[in-house]
Amino acid sequence: MKPPEQVLRELVRQWIDKAELDYHAATHLMEASDRLRQIVVFHCQQAAEKYLKALLVRHQVHFPKTHSIRELLDLTSSVAPAAARSLAGCVVLTPYGVDVRYPGDLPDLLPGQDTARHSRNQSPAGGSVGRTSRFASWFSNQLWAAPGARGR
């Protein structure tokens, strides 16, 4: 039988691995074509959601089955308030997780989009990748930084 801390670490690692797959898919799709921006934003939302769930699992905080970044950030604020504050801008990703996956469900604009055309570096999907990269950076540097926590 594995020690509880090892089981916890393995579960957190599984959440992070899933989040990183979505994050890498978003970055690769962003490089491939601006036509794929709706799919890019979907993967950004999924990555952000899974990173937050990894953090909640790490702190053994129960969370409901949800795709709401705001709801997950609210739960996160009880165990990692600085992280919740610094990642708060990612709430704009929530509708792109599930709500807009079918025809007729797309909002008029993607996050950060205005009526002007955007260059690849200023595209709404690119902004979402940037928001999601904050999750990736924070997690790689801080997740196991709790007192007494061992590295991966």
C-alpha positions as CSV (number, residue, x, y, z in Angstrom):
1,M,0.0,0.0,0.0
2,K,1.3,3.5,-0.9
3,P,1.6,6.2,1.7
4,P,-1.2,8.8,1.5
5,E,1.2,11.6,0.5
6,Q,2.4,9.5,-2.5
7,V,-1.1,8.8,-3.6
8,L,-1.9,12.5,-3.3
9,R,1.2,13.4,-5.4
10,E,0.3,10.9,-8.1
11,L,-3.3,12.2,-8.3
12,V,-2.0,15.8,-8.5
13,R,0.5,14.8,-11.2
14,Q,-2.3,13.2,-13.2
15,W,-4.3,16.5,-13.1
16,I,-1.2,18.5,-14.1
17,D,-0.4,16.1,-16.9
18,K,-3.9,16.5,-18.3
19,A,-3.7,20.3,-18.0
20,E,-0.3,20.4,-19.7
21,L,-1.7,18.3,-22.6
22,D,-4.4,20.9,-23.1
23,Y,-2.0,23.8,-22.7
24,H,0.5,22.3,-25.3
25,A,-2.4,21.6,-27.7
26,A,-3.5,25.2,-27.4
27,T,0.0,26.5,-28.1
28,H,0.6,24.2,-31.1
29,L,-2.8,25.0,-32.6
30,M,-2.2,28.7,-32.1
31,E,1.0,28.4,-34.1
32,A,-0.7,26.4,-36.8
33,S,-3.5,28.7,-37.8
34,D,-5.6,31.7,-36.5
35,R,-8.6,29.9,-37.9
36,L,-8.3,27.5,-35.0
37,R,-8.7,30.2,-32.3
38,Q,-12.0,28.8,-30.9
39,I,-10.4,25.4,-30.4
40,V,-7.3,27.2,-28.9
41,V,-9.5,29.0,-26.4
42,F,-11.3,25.7,-25.5
43,H,-8.0,24.1,-24.7
44,C,-6.9,27.1,-22.7
45,Q,-10.0,26.9,-20.6
46,Q,-9.6,23.2,-20.1
47,A,-5.9,23.6,-19.0
48,A,-6.8,26.4,-16.6
49,E,-9.6,24.3,-15.1
50,K,-7.4,21.3,-14.7
51,Y,-4.5,23.3,-13.2
52,L,-6.9,24.7,-10.6
53,K,-8.3,21.2,-9.8
54,A,-4.7,20.0,-9.3
55,L,-4.2,22.7,-6.8
56,L,-7.4,21.9,-5.0
57,V,-6.5,18.2,-4.9
58,R,-3.0,19.2,-3.6
59,H,-4.7,21.0,-0.7
60,Q,-7.4,18.3,-0.3
61,V,-10.2,20.7,-1.0
62,H,-13.3,19.1,-2.4
63,F,-14.7,20.7,-5.5
64,P,-17.9,20.0,-7.4
65,K,-18.0,18.9,-11.0
66,T,-17.8,22.3,-12.7
67,H,-16.1,24.0,-15.6
68,S,-16.4,27.4,-13.9
69,I,-13.0,29.1,-13.4
70,R,-14.6,31.6,-11.0
71,E,-16.0,28.8,-8.8
72,L,-12.7,27.0,-8.8
73,L,-10.8,30.3,-8.0
74,D,-13.3,31.0,-5.1
75,L,-12.4,27.6,-3.7
76,T,-8.7,28.2,-4.3
77,S,-8.8,31.5,-2.4
78,S,-9.2,29.6,0.8
79,V,-5.9,27.7,0.4
80,A,-3.9,29.9,-1.9
81,P,-5.3,33.4,-1.9
82,A,-2.3,35.0,-3.7
83,A,-2.7,32.5,-6.6
84,A,-6.4,33.1,-6.8
85,R,-5.8,36.8,-7.0
86,S,-3.1,36.6,-9.6
87,L,-5.1,34.1,-11.8
88,A,-8.4,36.0,-11.5
89,G,-8.2,37.3,-15.1
90,C,-8.7,33.8,-16.4
91,V,-12.4,33.8,-15.5
92,V,-13.0,35.0,-19.0
93,L,-12.1,31.6,-20.3
94,T,-15.1,29.9,-18.6
95,P,-17.6,30.1,-21.4
96,Y,-15.1,28.6,-23.9
97,G,-14.9,25.3,-22.0
98,V,-18.3,23.8,-22.7
99,D,-20.8,26.6,-23.3
100,V,-19.6,27.5,-26.8
101,R,-18.8,24.1,-28.3
102,Y,-21.8,23.9,-30.7
103,P,-23.1,26.1,-33.6
104,G,-25.1,29.0,-32.4
105,D,-23.4,29.1,-29.0
106,L,-20.4,31.2,-30.0
107,P,-20.3,34.7,-28.5
108,D,-19.9,37.6,-30.8
109,L,-16.3,38.1,-29.6
110,L,-13.5,36.0,-28.2
111,P,-11.7,37.2,-25.0
112,G,-9.8,40.4,-25.8
113,Q,-11.2,40.7,-29.3
114,D,-12.6,44.0,-30.6
115,T,-14.0,44.9,-34.0
116,A,-10.5,45.6,-35.5
117,R,-8.5,42.8,-37.0
118,H,-5.8,41.4,-34.8
119,S,-2.3,40.3,-35.7
120,R,-1.3,36.8,-34.7
121,N,0.5,38.2,-31.6
122,Q,-2.6,40.2,-30.6
123,S,-5.3,37.7,-31.4
124,P,-7.9,36.8,-28.8
125,A,-6.7,33.2,-28.8
126,G,-3.2,34.4,-28.2
127,G,-4.3,36.3,-25.2
128,S,-6.0,33.2,-23.9
129,V,-2.8,31.3,-24.4
130,G,-1.0,34.0,-22.4
131,R,-3.5,33.8,-19.6
132,T,-3.1,30.0,-19.5
133,S,0.7,30.3,-19.5
134,R,0.3,32.1,-16.2
135,F,-1.3,28.9,-14.8
136,A,1.6,26.8,-16.2
137,S,4.2,29.1,-14.8
138,W,2.6,29.3,-11.4
139,F,2.2,25.6,-11.1
140,S,5.7,24.7,-12.2
141,N,7.1,27.1,-9.5
142,Q,4.7,27.1,-6.6
143,L,2.5,24.0,-6.4
144,W,4.7,22.0,-4.0
145,A,6.2,25.1,-2.4
146,A,4.3,24.5,0.8
147,P,6.3,24.2,4.0
148,G,7.7,20.6,4.3
149,A,6.6,19.7,0.8
150,R,9.0,17.6,-1.3
151,G,9.6,18.3,-5.0
152,R,8.1,16.2,-7.8
